[in-house]
Amino acid sequence: MKIKLYDIAHSRAGDKGNTLTLSLIAYREEDYALLLEKVTAAAVKNHLQKIVFGVVTRYELLNLSALQFVCQDALIGGVTTSLSLDTHGKTLSFALLGMEIDKD
Protein backbone atom coordinates (compact mmCIF):
# COMPACT_ATOMS: atom_id res chain seq x y z
CA MET A 1 0.00 0.00 0.00
CA LYS A 2 1.30 3.45 -0.89
CA ILE A 3 0.89 6.42 1.41
CA LYS A 4 1.86 10.08 1.21
CA LEU A 5 4.32 11.37 3.76
CA TYR A 6 1.76 13.90 5.00
CA ASP A 7 -0.23 10.96 6.40
CA ILE A 8 2.52 10.13 8.92
CA ALA A 9 4.69 13.25 9.22
CA HIS A 10 4.90 17.00 9.06
CA SER A 11 7.65 19.18 7.66
CA ARG A 12 9.34 22.55 7.98
CA ALA A 13 11.60 24.34 5.51
CA GLY A 14 14.44 26.78 5.91
CA ASP A 15 17.08 28.38 3.77
CA LYS A 16 20.61 29.67 3.75
CA GLY A 17 21.72 31.18 0.46
CA ASN A 18 21.02 28.65 -2.28
CA THR A 19 20.67 25.79 0.22
CA LEU A 20 17.30 24.46 1.33
CA THR A 21 16.77 22.55 4.56
CA LEU A 22 13.74 20.32 4.99
CA SER A 23 12.79 18.62 8.21
CA LEU A 24 10.51 15.60 8.25
CA ILE A 25 9.03 14.84 11.67
CA ALA A 26 6.99 11.73 12.38
CA TYR A 27 3.64 12.35 14.08
CA ARG A 28 4.07 9.06 15.98
CA GLU A 29 7.36 7.54 17.14
CA GLU A 30 6.35 4.15 15.73
CA ASP A 31 6.34 5.59 12.18
CA TYR A 32 9.93 6.86 12.45
CA ALA A 33 11.39 3.47 11.43
CA LEU A 34 9.39 3.63 8.21
CA LEU A 35 10.74 7.12 7.48
CA LEU A 36 14.29 5.91 8.15
CA GLU A 37 13.85 3.03 5.74
CA LYS A 38 11.96 4.68 2.90
CA VAL A 39 12.88 8.38 2.87
CA THR A 40 16.51 8.26 1.82
CA ALA A 41 18.54 11.15 0.46
CA ALA A 42 18.36 9.53 -2.99
CA ALA A 43 14.56 9.20 -2.77
CA VAL A 44 14.19 12.87 -1.80
CA LYS A 45 16.58 13.93 -4.58
CA ASN A 46 14.52 11.92 -7.08
CA HIS A 47 11.21 13.30 -5.78
CA LEU A 48 12.46 16.91 -5.98
CA GLN A 49 14.57 16.46 -9.11
CA LYS A 50 13.05 19.46 -10.90
CA ILE A 51 13.75 21.70 -7.89
CA VAL A 52 16.95 20.46 -6.24
CA PHE A 53 19.94 20.41 -8.59
CA GLY A 54 22.71 19.70 -6.09
CA VAL A 55 23.52 17.09 -3.48
CA VAL A 56 20.94 16.04 -0.88
CA THR A 57 22.33 15.01 2.51
CA ARG A 58 20.19 13.31 5.17
CA TYR A 59 20.70 13.66 8.90
CA GLU A 60 18.90 11.48 11.45
CA LEU A 61 17.58 13.11 14.63
CA LEU A 62 16.71 9.99 16.61
CA ASN A 63 15.60 11.76 19.80
CA LEU A 64 13.09 13.82 17.82
CA SER A 65 11.88 11.05 15.47
CA ALA A 66 12.88 13.38 12.65
CA LEU A 67 15.02 13.58 9.54
CA GLN A 68 16.76 16.69 8.21
CA PHE A 69 17.57 17.04 4.52
CA VAL A 70 20.09 19.61 3.34
CA CYS A 71 19.52 20.28 -0.34
CA GLN A 72 22.23 22.14 -2.26
CA ASP A 73 21.51 24.31 -5.30
CA ALA A 74 17.77 24.40 -4.66
CA LEU A 75 16.66 28.03 -4.46
CA ILE A 76 17.63 29.46 -7.85
CA GLY A 77 20.50 31.45 -6.38
CA GLY A 78 19.08 32.26 -2.96
CA VAL A 79 16.86 34.90 -1.40
CA THR A 80 18.67 38.02 -2.58
CA THR A 81 19.29 36.91 -6.17
CA SER A 82 16.38 34.64 -7.05
CA LEU A 83 13.41 35.65 -9.18
CA SER A 84 11.43 32.72 -7.78
CA LEU A 85 8.09 33.44 -6.13
CA ASP A 86 9.19 31.34 -3.14
CA THR A 87 12.74 32.56 -2.54
CA HIS A 88 12.91 30.99 0.94
CA GLY A 89 11.62 27.60 -0.26
CA LYS A 90 8.88 27.47 2.38
CA THR A 91 6.40 25.74 0.06
CA LEU A 92 8.89 22.95 -0.59
CA SER A 93 8.05 21.37 2.76
CA PHE A 94 4.65 20.49 1.30
CA ALA A 95 6.32 19.27 -1.89
CA LEU A 96 8.26 16.79 0.26
CA LEU A 97 5.09 15.72 2.08
CA GLY A 98 3.54 14.82 -1.28
CA MET A 99 6.14 12.06 -1.76
CA GLU A 100 4.68 8.56 -1.82
CA ILE A 101 6.25 5.59 -0.04
CA ASP A 102 5.32 1.93 0.27
CA LYS A 103 3.91 1.01 3.67
CA ASP A 104 4.09 -2.74 4.00
C-alpha positions in Angstrom: 0.0 0.0 0.0 1.3 3.4 -0.9 0.9 6.4 1.4 1.9 10.1 1.2 4.3 11.4 3.8 1.8 13.9 5.0 -0.2 11.0 6.4 2.5 10.1 8.9 4.7 13.2 9.2 4.9 17.0 9.1 7.6 19.2 7.7 9.3 22.6 8.0 11.6 24.3 5.5 14.4 26.8 5.9 17.1 28.4 3.8 20.6 29.7 3.7 21.7 31.2 0.5 21.0 28.7 -2.3 20.7 25.8 0.2 17.3 24.5 1.3 16.8 22.5 4.6 13.7 20.3 5.0 12.8 18.6 8.2 10.5 15.6 8.3 9.0 14.8 11.7 7.0 11.7 12.4 3.6 12.3 14.1 4.1 9.1 16.0 7.4 7.5 17.1 6.4 4.2 15.7 6.3 5.6 12.2 9.9 6.9 12.4 11.4 3.5 11.4 9.4 3.6 8.2 10.7 7.1 7.5 14.3 5.9 8.1 13.9 3.0 5.7 12.0 4.7 2.9 12.9 8.4 2.9 16.5 8.3 1.8 18.5 11.1 0.5 18.4 9.5 -3.0 14.6 9.2 -2.8 14.2 12.9 -1.8 16.6 13.9 -4.6 14.5 11.9 -7.1 11.2 13.3 -5.8 12.5 16.9 -6.0 14.6 16.5 -9.1 13.1 19.5 -10.9 13.7 21.7 -7.9 17.0 20.5 -6.2 19.9 20.4 -8.6 22.7 19.7 -6.1 23.5 17.1 -3.5 20.9 16.0 -0.9 22.3 15.0 2.5 20.2 13.3 5.2 20.7 13.7 8.9 18.9 11.5 11.5 17.6 13.1 14.6 16.7 10.0 16.6 15.6 11.8 19.8 13.1 13.8 17.8 11.9 11.0 15.5 12.9 13.4 12.7 15.0 13.6 9.5 16.8 16.7 8.2 17.6 17.0 4.5 20.1 19.6 3.3 19.5 20.3 -0.3 22.2 22.1 -2.3 21.5 24.3 -5.3 17.8 24.4 -4.7 16.7 28.0 -4.5 17.6 29.5 -7.8 20.5 31.5 -6.4 19.1 32.3 -3.0 16.9 34.9 -1.4 18.7 38.0 -2.6 19.3 36.9 -6.2 16.4 34.6 -7.1 13.4 35.6 -9.2 11.4 32.7 -7.8 8.1 33.4 -6.1 9.2 31.3 -3.1 12.7 32.6 -2.5 12.9 31.0 0.9 11.6 27.6 -0.3 8.9 27.5 2.4 6.4 25.7 0.1 8.9 22.9 -0.6 8.1 21.4 2.8 4.7 20.5 1.3 6.3 19.3 -1.9 8.3 16.8 0.3 5.1 15.7 2.1 3.5 14.8 -1.3 6.1 12.1 -1.8 4.7 8.6 -1.8 6.3 5.6 0.0 5.3 1.9 0.3 3.9 1.0 3.7 4.1 -2.7 4.0 
